[in-house]
Amino acid sequence: MDSVKGENNTVNIIHNNSDISKKTVALLEKKLTDNGFVVSEQYDYSAWLNICVGGDGAFLQAVHKHNFPDIPFVGINTGHLGFFQEVSPHEIDTFIKKLKSKDYKVEEISLVEGIICTRTSCIELIGVNEIVIKGIESKTIHLDISINDSFLQRLSGDGVIISTPIGSTAYNYSAGGSIVYPYIKALQITPLAPINSSVYRSLNSSVIVPRNMTIKINPEYRFENSILIVVDGKQHKYDNIVEINLKLSDMTINMLTLKDKNFWTKLKDKFL
């Protein structure tokens, strides 16, 4: 069989441990091999494609585990919603045919970068979907939010989500945030259970922030040790947090999408 994609026809298959994922991987490996692809036994950083089999959680875990590689990702959905996953298991033959004929496109996905500063150090965190700042054990917290050093509000409530456009359909959407086209260069600030009373005034709606602006969050001093940082579902706890700076990262990941599928069709199929 002729090689695919020039001289490099090696693909990585990354999957979770569900029974349906394992069965899908076995079928996928055979069909890829029969069509001239080479399936790497271990993760190969020189491969030209990452195929992630599972749901959205498996996809996010794969991206973080392999440190946001330049190799494009494409997903086969064996989970529930599977918004990241481009292909269903019954579409494998069509998927491979499109790979061979190069009937696809590769697009950059923006990431969110957070710099978490404590009284002694700063830590960088990168998210695909979102970075969430919330109170430990769902405690009410008070956060001063500024954009490019211009004070916006003191948010009182459960916390705040800073989501990417691709993450706007995830936790952000569940919290009442807006859906944003995934290739717009912006971040979204969405409050979590904001308090509005005679004492506290908080925005009830999300705010869209363009790529060249930095979001600064300062917890009220008495909440420095009551903050939980959640990145794509993974929790991080740091003591004495004094400032959090968030922006659209210079880093990106690449997503392979089939030309006959688009965001609006996927949105309708998944949510409507």
Contacts in CASP RR format, 6 or more apart in sequence:
PFRMAT RR
TARGET T0000
AUTHOR 0000-0000-0000
METHOD contacts of the structure
MODEL  1
MDSVKGENNTVNIIHNNSDISKKTVALLEKKLTDNGFVVSEQYDYSAWLN
ICVGGDGAFLQAVHKHNFPDIPFVGINTGHLGFFQEVSPHEIDTFIKKLK
SKDYKVEEISLVEGIICTRTSCIELIGVNEIVIKGIESKTIHLDISINDS
FLQRLSGDGVIISTPIGSTAYNYSAGGSIVYPYIKALQITPLAPINSSVY
RSLNSSVIVPRNMTIKINPEYRFENSILIVVDGKQHKYDNIVEINLKLSD
MTINMLTLKDKNFWTKLKDKFL
1 34 0 8 1.000
1 35 0 8 1.000
1 36 0 8 1.000
2 36 0 8 1.000
3 9 0 8 1.000
3 36 0 8 1.000
4 35 0 8 1.000
4 36 0 8 1.000
4 37 0 8 1.000
4 99 0 8 1.000
4 100 0 8 1.000
5 48 0 8 1.000
5 49 0 8 1.000
5 99 0 8 1.000
5 102 0 8 1.000
8 46 0 8 1.000
8 47 0 8 1.000
8 48 0 8 1.000
9 36 0 8 1.000
9 37 0 8 1.000
9 38 0 8 1.000
9 48 0 8 1.000
10 37 0 8 1.000
10 38 0 8 1.000
10 39 0 8 1.000
10 40 0 8 1.000
10 44 0 8 1.000
10 46 0 8 1.000
10 47 0 8 1.000
10 48 0 8 1.000
11 32 0 8 1.000
11 37 0 8 1.000
11 38 0 8 1.000
11 39 0 8 1.000
11 40 0 8 1.000
11 47 0 8 1.000
11 48 0 8 1.000
11 49 0 8 1.000
11 50 0 8 1.000
11 51 0 8 1.000
12 39 0 8 1.000
12 40 0 8 1.000
12 43 0 8 1.000
12 44 0 8 1.000
12 47 0 8 1.000
12 49 0 8 1.000
12 50 0 8 1.000
12 51 0 8 1.000
12 71 0 8 1.000
13 25 0 8 1.000
13 28 0 8 1.000
13 29 0 8 1.000
13 39 0 8 1.000
13 40 0 8 1.000
13 51 0 8 1.000
13 53 0 8 1.000
14 43 0 8 1.000
14 50 0 8 1.000
14 51 0 8 1.000
14 52 0 8 1.000
14 53 0 8 1.000
14 58 0 8 1.000
14 62 0 8 1.000
14 66 0 8 1.000
15 21 0 8 1.000
15 22 0 8 1.000
15 24 0 8 1.000
15 25 0 8 1.000
15 52 0 8 1.000
15 53 0 8 1.000
15 54 0 8 1.000
15 58 0 8 1.000
16 53 0 8 1.000
16 54 0 8 1.000
16 55 0 8 1.000
16 57 0 8 1.000
16 58 0 8 1.000
16 61 0 8 1.000
16 78 0 8 1.000
18 54 0 8 1.000
18 78 0 8 1.000
18 79 0 8 1.000
20 78 0 8 1.000
20 79 0 8 1.000
20 89 0 8 1.000
21 53 0 8 1.000
21 54 0 8 1.000
21 58 0 8 1.000
21 78 0 8 1.000
24 53 0 8 1.000
24 76 0 8 1.000
24 78 0 8 1.000
24 89 0 8 1.000
24 92 0 8 1.000
25 53 0 8 1.000
27 89 0 8 1.000
27 92 0 8 1.000
28 51 0 8 1.000
28 53 0 8 1.000
28 76 0 8 1.000
28 92 0 8 1.000
29 39 0 8 1.000
31 92 0 8 1.000
31 93 0 8 1.000
31 96 0 8 1.000
32 39 0 8 1.000
32 96 0 8 1.000
33 39 0 8 1.000
35 96 0 8 1.000
35 100 0 8 1.000
37 96 0 8 1.000
37 99 0 8 1.000
40 47 0 8 1.000
43 66 0 8 1.000
45 66 0 8 1.000
45 69 0 8 1.000
45 71 0 8 1.000
47 71 0 8 1.000
48 71 0 8 1.000
48 72 0 8 1.000
49 71 0 8 1.000
49 72 0 8 1.000
49 74 0 8 1.000
49 99 0 8 1.000
49 256 0 8 1.000
50 62 0 8 1.000
50 66 0 8 1.000
50 69 0 8 1.000
50 71 0 8 1.000
50 72 0 8 1.000
50 73 0 8 1.000
50 74 0 8 1.000
51 73 0 8 1.000
51 74 0 8 1.000
51 75 0 8 1.000
51 76 0 8 1.000
52 58 0 8 1.000
52 59 0 8 1.000
52 62 0 8 1.000
52 73 0 8 1.000
52 74 0 8 1.000
52 75 0 8 1.000
52 76 0 8 1.000
52 84 0 8 1.000
52 85 0 8 1.000
53 75 0 8 1.000
53 76 0 8 1.000
53 78 0 8 1.000
54 75 0 8 1.000
54 76 0 8 1.000
54 77 0 8 1.000
54 78 0 8 1.000
54 79 0 8 1.000
54 82 0 8 1.000
54 85 0 8 1.000
55 77 0 8 1.000
55 78 0 8 1.000
55 79 0 8 1.000
55 80 0 8 1.000
55 81 0 8 1.000
55 82 0 8 1.000
55 84 0 8 1.000
55 85 0 8 1.000
56 79 0 8 1.000
56 81 0 8 1.000
56 82 0 8 1.000
56 83 0 8 1.000
56 84 0 8 1.000
56 85 0 8 1.000
56 170 0 8 1.000
58 79 0 8 1.000
59 73 0 8 1.000
59 75 0 8 1.000
59 82 0 8 1.000
59 84 0 8 1.000
59 85 0 8 1.000
60 84 0 8 1.000
60 128 0 8 1.000
60 129 0 8 1.000
60 232 0 8 1.000
60 233 0 8 1.000
62 73 0 8 1.000
63 73 0 8 1.000
63 128 0 8 1.000
63 253 0 8 1.000
64 127 0 8 1.000
64 128 0 8 1.000
64 232 0 8 1.000
64 234 0 8 1.000
68 111 0 8 1.000
68 126 0 8 1.000
68 251 0 8 1.000
68 253 0 8 1.000
69 253 0 8 1.000
70 254 0 8 1.000
71 254 0 8 1.000
72 106 0 8 1.000
72 254 0 8 1.000
72 255 0 8 1.000
72 256 0 8 1.000
73 84 0 8 1.000
73 253 0 8 1.000
73 254 0 8 1.000
73 255 0 8 1.000
73 256 0 8 1.000
74 86 0 8 1.000
74 87 0 8 1.000
74 255 0 8 1.000
74 256 0 8 1.000
74 257 0 8 1.000
75 84 0 8 1.000
75 85 0 8 1.000
75 86 0 8 1.000
75 87 0 8 1.000
76 85 0 8 1.000
76 86 0 8 1.000
76 87 0 8 1.000
76 88 0 8 1.000
76 89 0 8 1.000
76 92 0 8 1.000
76 95 0 8 1.000
77 85 0 8 1.000
77 86 0 8 1.000
77 87 0 8 1.000
77 88 0 8 1.000
77 89 0 8 1.000
78 89 0 8 1.000
79 85 0 8 1.000
81 270 0 8 1.000
82 270 0 8 1.000
83 169 0 8 1.000
83 170 0 8 1.000
83 266 0 8 1.000
83 270 0 8 1.000
84 166 0 8 1.000
84 255 0 8 1.000
86 255 0 8 1.000
86 256 0 8 1.000
86 257 0 8 1.000
86 258 0 8 1.000
86 261 0 8 1.000
87 95 0 8 1.000
87 258 0 8 1.000
95 258 0 8 1.000
97 103 0 8 1.000
98 104 0 8 1.000
98 258 0 8 1.000
98 259 0 8 1.000
103 258 0 8 1.000
103 259 0 8 1.000
103 260 0 8 1.000
104 256 0 8 1.000
104 257 0 8 1.000
104 258 0 8 1.000
104 259 0 8 1.000
105 256 0 8 1.000
105 257 0 8 1.000
105 259 0 8 1.000
106 254 0 8 1.000
106 255 0 8 1.000
106 256 0 8 1.000
106 257 0 8 1.000
107 183 0 8 1.000
107 254 0 8 1.000
107 255 0 8 1.000
107 257 0 8 1.000
108 183 0 8 1.000
108 252 0 8 1.000
108 253 0 8 1.000
108 254 0 8 1.000
108 255 0 8 1.000
109 128 0 8 1.000
109 164 0 8 1.000
109 166 0 8 1.000
109 182 0 8 1.000
109 252 0 8 1.000
109 253 0 8 1.000
109 254 0 8 1.000
109 255 0 8 1.000
110 164 0 8 1.000
110 165 0 8 1.000
110 166 0 8 1.000
110 185 0 8 1.000
110 211 0 8 1.000
110 248 0 8 1.000
110 249 0 8 1.000
110 252 0 8 1.000
111 126 0 8 1.000
111 127 0 8 1.000
111 128 0 8 1.000
111 164 0 8 1.000
111 248 0 8 1.000
111 249 0 8 1.000
111 251 0 8 1.000
111 252 0 8 1.000
111 253 0 8 1.000
112 126 0 8 1.000
112 127 0 8 1.000
112 130 0 8 1.000
112 131 0 8 1.000
112 162 0 8 1.000
112 163 0 8 1.000
112 164 0 8 1.000
112 187 0 8 1.000
112 246 0 8 1.000
112 247 0 8 1.000
112 248 0 8 1.000
112 249 0 8 1.000
113 124 0 8 1.000
113 125 0 8 1.000
113 126 0 8 1.000
113 127 0 8 1.000
113 246 0 8 1.000
113 247 0 8 1.000
113 248 0 8 1.000
113 249 0 8 1.000
113 250 0 8 1.000
113 251 0 8 1.000
114 124 0 8 1.000
114 125 0 8 1.000
114 126 0 8 1.000
114 131 0 8 1.000
114 244 0 8 1.000
114 245 0 8 1.000
114 246 0 8 1.000
114 247 0 8 1.000
115 122 0 8 1.000
115 123 0 8 1.000
115 124 0 8 1.000
115 125 0 8 1.000
115 244 0 8 1.000
115 245 0 8 1.000
115 246 0 8 1.000
116 122 0 8 1.000
116 123 0 8 1.000
116 124 0 8 1.000
116 125 0 8 1.000
116 229 0 8 1.000
116 236 0 8 1.000
116 238 0 8 1.000
116 241 0 8 1.000
116 244 0 8 1.000
117 123 0 8 1.000
117 241 0 8 1.000
117 242 0 8 1.000
117 243 0 8 1.000
117 244 0 8 1.000
117 245 0 8 1.000
118 238 0 8 1.000
118 239 0 8 1.000
118 240 0 8 1.000
118 241 0 8 1.000
118 242 0 8 1.000
119 224 0 8 1.000
119 240 0 8 1.000
119 242 0 8 1.000
120 240 0 8 1.000
123 236 0 8 1.000
123 238 0 8 1.000
125 131 0 8 1.000
125 229 0 8 1.000
125 231 0 8 1.000
125 236 0 8 1.000
126 231 0 8 1.000
126 249 0 8 1.000
126 251 0 8 1.000
127 164 0 8 1.000
127 231 0 8 1.000
127 232 0 8 1.000
127 249 0 8 1.000
128 164 0 8 1.000
128 166 0 8 1.000
128 167 0 8 1.000
128 232 0 8 1.000
128 253 0 8 1.000
129 163 0 8 1.000
129 164 0 8 1.000
129 166 0 8 1.000
129 167 0 8 1.000
129 170 0 8 1.000
129 171 0 8 1.000
129 172 0 8 1.000
129 232 0 8 1.000
130 161 0 8 1.000
130 162 0 8 1.000
130 163 0 8 1.000
130 164 0 8 1.000
130 167 0 8 1.000
130 170 0 8 1.000
130 171 0 8 1.000
130 172 0 8 1.000
130 231 0 8 1.000
130 232 0 8 1.000
131 161 0 8 1.000
131 162 0 8 1.000
131 229 0 8 1.000
131 230 0 8 1.000
131 231 0 8 1.000
131 246 0 8 1.000
132 159 0 8 1.000
132 160 0 8 1.000
132 161 0 8 1.000
132 162 0 8 1.000
132 171 0 8 1.000
132 192 0 8 1.000
132 228 0 8 1.000
132 229 0 8 1.000
132 230 0 8 1.000
132 231 0 8 1.000
132 233 0 8 1.000
133 143 0 8 1.000
133 159 0 8 1.000
133 160 0 8 1.000
133 162 0 8 1.000
133 217 0 8 1.000
133 219 0 8 1.000
133 227 0 8 1.000
133 228 0 8 1.000
133 229 0 8 1.000
133 244 0 8 1.000
134 141 0 8 1.000
134 158 0 8 1.000
134 159 0 8 1.000
134 160 0 8 1.000
134 192 0 8 1.000
134 227 0 8 1.000
134 228 0 8 1.000
134 230 0 8 1.000
135 141 0 8 1.000
135 158 0 8 1.000
135 159 0 8 1.000
135 223 0 8 1.000
135 226 0 8 1.000
135 227 0 8 1.000
135 228 0 8 1.000
136 226 0 8 1.000
136 227 0 8 1.000
136 228 0 8 1.000
136 237 0 8 1.000
138 158 0 8 1.000
139 223 0 8 1.000
139 226 0 8 1.000
140 156 0 8 1.000
140 157 0 8 1.000
140 158 0 8 1.000
140 195 0 8 1.000
141 156 0 8 1.000
141 157 0 8 1.000
141 158 0 8 1.000
141 159 0 8 1.000
141 219 0 8 1.000
141 220 0 8 1.000
141 223 0 8 1.000
141 226 0 8 1.000
141 227 0 8 1.000
142 154 0 8 1.000
142 155 0 8 1.000
142 156 0 8 1.000
142 157 0 8 1.000
142 200 0 8 1.000
142 219 0 8 1.000
142 220 0 8 1.000
142 223 0 8 1.000
143 154 0 8 1.000
143 155 0 8 1.000
143 156 0 8 1.000
143 159 0 8 1.000
143 160 0 8 1.000
143 217 0 8 1.000
143 218 0 8 1.000
143 219 0 8 1.000
143 220 0 8 1.000
143 223 0 8 1.000
144 151 0 8 1.000
144 153 0 8 1.000
144 154 0 8 1.000
144 155 0 8 1.000
144 217 0 8 1.000
144 218 0 8 1.000
144 219 0 8 1.000
144 220 0 8 1.000
145 151 0 8 1.000
145 152 0 8 1.000
145 153 0 8 1.000
145 154 0 8 1.000
145 155 0 8 1.000
145 160 0 8 1.000
145 189 0 8 1.000
145 215 0 8 1.000
145 216 0 8 1.000
145 217 0 8 1.000
146 152 0 8 1.000
146 215 0 8 1.000
146 216 0 8 1.000
146 217 0 8 1.000
146 218 0 8 1.000
147 209 0 8 1.000
147 213 0 8 1.000
147 214 0 8 1.000
147 215 0 8 1.000
147 216 0 8 1.000
148 213 0 8 1.000
148 214 0 8 1.000
149 216 0 8 1.000
152 203 0 8 1.000
152 207 0 8 1.000
153 201 0 8 1.000
153 202 0 8 1.000
153 203 0 8 1.000
154 200 0 8 1.000
154 202 0 8 1.000
154 220 0 8 1.000
155 191 0 8 1.000
155 194 0 8 1.000
155 202 0 8 1.000
155 203 0 8 1.000
156 194 0 8 1.000
156 195 0 8 1.000
156 200 0 8 1.000
156 202 0 8 1.000
157 191 0 8 1.000
157 192 0 8 1.000
157 193 0 8 1.000
157 194 0 8 1.000
157 195 0 8 1.000
157 200 0 8 1.000
157 202 0 8 1.000
158 192 0 8 1.000
158 193 0 8 1.000
159 191 0 8 1.000
159 192 0 8 1.000
159 193 0 8 1.000
160 189 0 8 1.000
160 190 0 8 1.000
160 191 0 8 1.000
160 192 0 8 1.000
160 217 0 8 1.000
161 171 0 8 1.000
161 172 0 8 1.000
161 175 0 8 1.000
161 177 0 8 1.000
161 188 0 8 1.000
161 189 0 8 1.000
161 190 0 8 1.000
161 191 0 8 1.000
161 192 0 8 1.000
162 187 0 8 1.000
162 188 0 8 1.000
162 189 0 8 1.000
162 215 0 8 1.000
162 246 0 8 1.000
163 170 0 8 1.000
163 171 0 8 1.000
163 172 0 8 1.000
163 177 0 8 1.000
163 187 0 8 1.000
163 188 0 8 1.000
163 190 0 8 1.000
164 187 0 8 1.000
164 188 0 8 1.000
164 248 0 8 1.000
165 180 0 8 1.000
165 181 0 8 1.000
165 182 0 8 1.000
165 183 0 8 1.000
165 184 0 8 1.000
165 185 0 8 1.000
165 186 0 8 1.000
165 188 0 8 1.000
166 182 0 8 1.000
167 182 0 8 1.000
168 177 0 8 1.000
168 178 0 8 1.000
168 179 0 8 1.000
168 180 0 8 1.000
168 182 0 8 1.000
168 188 0 8 1.000
169 179 0 8 1.000
169 267 0 8 1.000
169 270 0 8 1.000
169 271 0 8 1.000
172 178 0 8 1.000
172 188 0 8 1.000
172 190 0 8 1.000
172 206 0 8 1.000
173 179 0 8 1.000
175 190 0 8 1.000
175 191 0 8 1.000
175 192 0 8 1.000
176 190 0 8 1.000
176 206 0 8 1.000
177 188 0 8 1.000
177 190 0 8 1.000
177 205 0 8 1.000
177 206 0 8 1.000
178 188 0 8 1.000
178 206 0 8 1.000
178 208 0 8 1.000
179 267 0 8 1.000
180 186 0 8 1.000
180 188 0 8 1.000
180 208 0 8 1.000
181 263 0 8 1.000
182 263 0 8 1.000
185 210 0 8 1.000
185 211 0 8 1.000
185 248 0 8 1.000
186 208 0 8 1.000
186 209 0 8 1.000
186 210 0 8 1.000
186 211 0 8 1.000
186 248 0 8 1.000
187 208 0 8 1.000
187 209 0 8 1.000
187 211 0 8 1.000
187 215 0 8 1.000
187 246 0 8 1.000
187 247 0 8 1.000
187 248 0 8 1.000
188 206 0 8 1.000
188 207 0 8 1.000
188 208 0 8 1.000
188 209 0 8 1.000
189 206 0 8 1.000
189 207 0 8 1.000
189 209 0 8 1.000
189 215 0 8 1.000
190 206 0 8 1.000
191 202 0 8 1.000
191 203 0 8 1.000
191 204 0 8 1.000
191 206 0 8 1.000
194 202 0 8 1.000
194 203 0 8 1.000
194 204 0 8 1.000
195 202 0 8 1.000
196 202 0 8 1.000
196 204 0 8 1.000
209 215 0 8 1.000
211 247 0 8 1.000
211 248 0 8 1.000
213 247 0 8 1.000
214 245 0 8 1.000
214 246 0 8 1.000
214 247 0 8 1.000
215 245 0 8 1.000
215 246 0 8 1.000
215 247 0 8 1.000
216 243 0 8 1.000
216 244 0 8 1.000
216 245 0 8 1.000
216 246 0 8 1.000
217 243 0 8 1.000
217 244 0 8 1.000
217 245 0 8 1.000
217 246 0 8 1.000
218 242 0 8 1.000
218 243 0 8 1.000
218 244 0 8 1.000
219 226 0 8 1.000
219 227 0 8 1.000
219 241 0 8 1.000
219 242 0 8 1.000
219 244 0 8 1.000
224 239 0 8 1.000
224 240 0 8 1.000
224 241 0 8 1.000
224 242 0 8 1.000
225 239 0 8 1.000
225 240 0 8 1.000
225 241 0 8 1.000
227 238 0 8 1.000
227 241 0 8 1.000
228 235 0 8 1.000
228 236 0 8 1.000
228 237 0 8 1.000
229 235 0 8 1.000
229 236 0 8 1.000
229 237 0 8 1.000
229 238 0 8 1.000
229 244 0 8 1.000
230 236 0 8 1.000
END
